[in-house]
Amino acid sequence: MNGAPVLLVPHGAEEDAVRRAAPSATVVGIRAGASAAQLPDVLSGVLPGGPLIVLGLCGALRGVRTGATVIYRDAVDEQGRYTFDGEQVAALHARIPDATLVHACTIDHVVTRATERTALAAAYNADVVDMETTHIARALAARGHASLVIRIASDDPSFDLPPIEAAFGTDGKLRPLQLARAFITHPVAAVRFIRDVRRALDVLGQTAARLTVIPSGAPKGA
């Protein structure tokens, strides 16, 4: 994988963290959840030298610590499994060698209960979970774009999160009042959640900065 890649990042805190840490990067904001399949118009003019990189946060299901960087081998949802190109995955791993290669699943809601994490890990043979990957990977493939996914785990699978399910609409947009209510009613879980997300966002920014460094000897734009 040569050259600085195009980074696709969900709108909101994730996109903000990436833009702050890597101001020279080519960053394209995408919608959250299944709406990620509605690709932004700007991508029609993007001609990357390699696969587009989907970058963001994910939830840990098993064997992944908070703040860990993971690269997806594949992702599965109710429609089936989407497998990323093995050689391209290996090339990305060479760029970020401390990342862990994982199996992922994509579902339609935020997972807050540790018991559901355990169930998802068993049902899908997955290590992490998110709400966008299969949707955007298939949409990009339909346009002839290869993609890869690198994400940061934002929570510990052994703990329940605050009940923030209602804080996100079906379009992935944040509902501040519902989020505040969940934090107020579950203060201990909220403190842990905020701490872990901040840590993950810091790592996300660092990872974006690492991805934008062109390897020595690689031609620019390759």
Secondary structure, 3 states (H helix, E strand, C coil): CCCCCEEEEECCHHHHHHHHHCCCCEEEEECCHHHHHCCCHHHHHCCCCCCEEEEEEEEECCCCCCCCEEEEEEEEECCEEEECCHHHHHHHHHHCCCCEEEEEEECCCCCCCHHHHHHHHHHHCCCEEECCHHHHHHHHHHCCCCEEEEEEECCCCCCCCCCCHHHECCCCCECHHHHHHHHHHCHHHHHHHHHHHHHHHHHHHHHHHHHCCCCCCCCCCC
